[in-house]
Amino acid sequence: MKITFLGGGNMAAALIGGMLERGFAAGDIQVVELGADARERLSGRFGVRAVESFDAAALACDVVLLAVKPQQMKAALAPLAGRLSGQLVISIAAGLRVADLGRWLGAGAAPYARIVRCMPNTPALIGAGVTGLYADPSVDAAGREAAGAILSAVGSVVWVGDEAAIDGVTAVSGSGPAYVFHFIEALEAAGRALGFDEAAARRLALDTVLGAARLAASSDEPPGVLRERVTSKGGTTEAALASLAAAGWHDELVAAVKAAAERGRELGEQLGKD
Ligand SMILES: NC(=O)c1ccc[n+]([C@@H]2O[C@H](COP(=O)([O-])OP(=O)(O)OC[C@H]3O[C@@H](n4cnc5c(N)ncnc54)[C@H](OP(=O)(O)O)[C@@H]3O)[C@@H](O)[C@H]2O)c1
């Protein structure tokens, strides 16, 4: 499978690194990237071909992976419009919808259809991401398999059946690392308030989140059952959880994530204008 990336920044580098580790060949990967320094870095680090614009070799691929910033996408796709001939297009750009990408890539009035839209998250940069994927109905099983294999190089994948659900993925796992960082900050602040120095408070908070997440991931039980198991009647954990419940913490978090999904929908509308 030959893949050409459009944009060779952080996410493209993370994906290429992960793909090479999983047995993709450097000779099958090309990058179209405007920045000369970035091109040099990519070819030096990964041994892939990096060029400034789409030439015949860059177009001779099975997959075009769109990895420029959402605000850069329309301009970046203009030189490609009407030049694709059946390649699978995978977009990792936040917010941009399949219909808008298809319109920008299409020839004349006919939109380009063979598009998979994905939403990875920042832990992808260390190979520990999770990506939500949506495929236009025109994408066949082989296309879905190819997209799944590429995004699996930087973590796990979850397919969704309708495009609107990508706004939900954005809200839960796309923005999710920030919620977790915020939780770690708060747990660290609590440790500081209880007299620990900064280093000890951070270690206690960070390793608790890391360990609890690994335990939850390796357990057959849902997180709620694991929580109940460490909550003895009249104990310390019960006191903390009762305080969180009284503050409406759970419902607040659900409302916050719903607000993120709504914002994602609004941004998608704005980004796809014209
Ligand atoms: N970072 C994440 O964790 C994350 C998570 C989910 C989704 N995403 C999505 O992934 C995409 C890439 O994000 P990123 O963090 O990798 O961005 P990035 O580091 O800015 O990479 C984008 C690269 O594309 C280059 N570029 C811009 N216009 C171009 C054009 N017309 N032709 C060729 N190259 C062009 C940019 O060059 P200049 O720097 O010179 O502009 C830059 O090197 C975004 O759409 C983002 O929404 C990222």
The ligand as an ORCA input file, in Angstrom:
! r2SCAN-3c Opt
* xyz 0 1
  N      -1.771     17.127     17.119
  C      -2.747     16.296     17.494
  O      -2.675     15.629     18.499
  C      -3.979     16.109     16.660
  C      -5.047     15.372     17.155
  C      -6.166     15.180     16.335
  C      -6.180     15.696     15.058
  N      -5.124     16.410     14.618
  C      -5.174     16.953     13.269
  O      -3.999     16.611     12.586
  C      -3.718     17.615     11.627
  C      -2.245     17.949     11.695
  O      -1.943     18.447     12.987
  P      -0.435     18.672     13.420
  O      -0.439     18.914     14.877
  O       0.419     17.585     12.857
  O      -0.136     20.051     12.620
  P       1.254     20.648     12.161
  O       2.364     20.128     13.030
  O       1.075     22.126     11.991
  O       1.468     19.982     10.715
  C       0.915     20.464      9.531
  C       2.047     20.582      8.498
  O       1.507     20.817      7.214
  C       2.248     21.841      6.566
  N       1.447     22.478      5.525
  C       0.600     23.539      5.643
  N       0.035     23.818      4.455
  C       0.539     22.920      3.555
  C       0.342     22.716      2.171
  N      -0.456     23.511      1.445
  N       1.030     21.723      1.560
  C       1.851     20.937      2.287
  N       2.102     21.098      3.608
  C       1.441     22.085      4.243
  C       2.594     22.759      7.709
  O       3.630     23.650      7.366
  P       3.713     25.082      8.157
  O       4.081     24.755      9.557
  O       4.794     25.771      7.389
  O       2.364     25.709      8.039
  C       2.980     21.762      8.806
  O       4.318     21.334      8.677
  C      -4.615     18.815     11.947
  O      -5.621     18.924     10.961
  C      -5.223     18.484     13.273
  O      -6.563     18.940     13.380
  C      -4.027     16.627     15.375
*
